[in-house]
């Protein structure tokens, strides 16, 4: 089959996302065109942009943007046409008209790539690109148009402004919606009965708990027990007050925090505590070593509309390294990870579960965690996606919870 991915995340950044990983997995057996995000006019003239966006803009200026082969069966398209910056428009009715023209411009680039690749028939998978890919079903006329729902972006003001109306409408007109959590699946079914749970995946080779890494130099002088967290340190997703209280009440524990910080974290009391170590951002290839030399890994999420239904991929990566995990008891944590992790809601419960995780950890539990995590491979997610396409073809509207669970176990 031929697949076309449109997404908010470029594929050639060195850091994979749900759509880039799924595209690479499908390319093992199918042809895949991955379309990087088009450049809007505001971004084109902005100086505050990342390295990869600069490369894209330079390619547009040099008229070298276009189609390139990334690997076998996998091509990437850098759109060469600029679209307009329209999210500032106050009325969604006006935004939709202008967005139609943006989509038409975007579709021209994709049509040219499809013609060059001789993709006469294809399936579009739209990974959360609510606006720029809203009309691609009409312009490109794919065999199927699949919407991939894997995060609650409407909790962010940029997407909420026009997305509250457009995302449900996009789900309705999609041939199917595939989701990485049960909550997202249930939400999608309000708008499209052909909504299916496919789970989420991780890099099985990278997070291989049976590979022994050298201890990172930064950890050598940090005493055990080490309580580790890897990911963005932002109050939008993390319970900062809980983290401060935990670190203060357990001064003999070392708290290892890896990731970029928002302003609230930068200004927080955590930076004044001698048992808290901010190690900054790390390359993804180096992360397994830091996890391996943590005694317990944590995910102290604050529960809000963005986090309550999300799939916490870092938990799978922790488990794949054999680590005991203490995490906030969100819906997804309770439904998927309750037997393999320690769940807590509230500061006291979190502190008690960390103590329990340290005391109970053993080789047998570590092997159980590693085995469980392997079920969340991209191979399994790709299979679940393809199965959902078959179910949509057959008109099967609902799968049982047993079927949903079997796709990842």
Secondary structure, 3 states (H helix, E strand, C coil): CEEEEEECCCCCCCCCCHHHHHHHHHCCCCEEEEECCCCEHHHHHCCCCCHHHHHHHHHHHCCCCCEEEEECCEEEECCCCCECCCCCCCCHHHHHHHHHHHHHHHHHHHHHHHHHHCCCCCEEEEECCCCCCCCHHHHHCCCEEEEEECCCHHHCHHHHHHHHHHHHHHHHHCCEEEECCHHHHHHHHCCCCCEEECCCCECCCCCCCCCCCCCCHHHCCCCCCEEEEECCECCCCECHHHHHHHHHHCCCCEEEEECCECHHHHCCHHHHCCCEEEEECCCHHHHHHHHHCCCEEEECECCCCCCCCCCCHHHHHHHHCCCEEEEECCHHHHHHHCCCCEEECCHHHHHHHHHHHHHHCCHHHHHHHHHHHHHHEHHHHHHHHHHHHHHHHHCCCCCCHHHHHHCCC
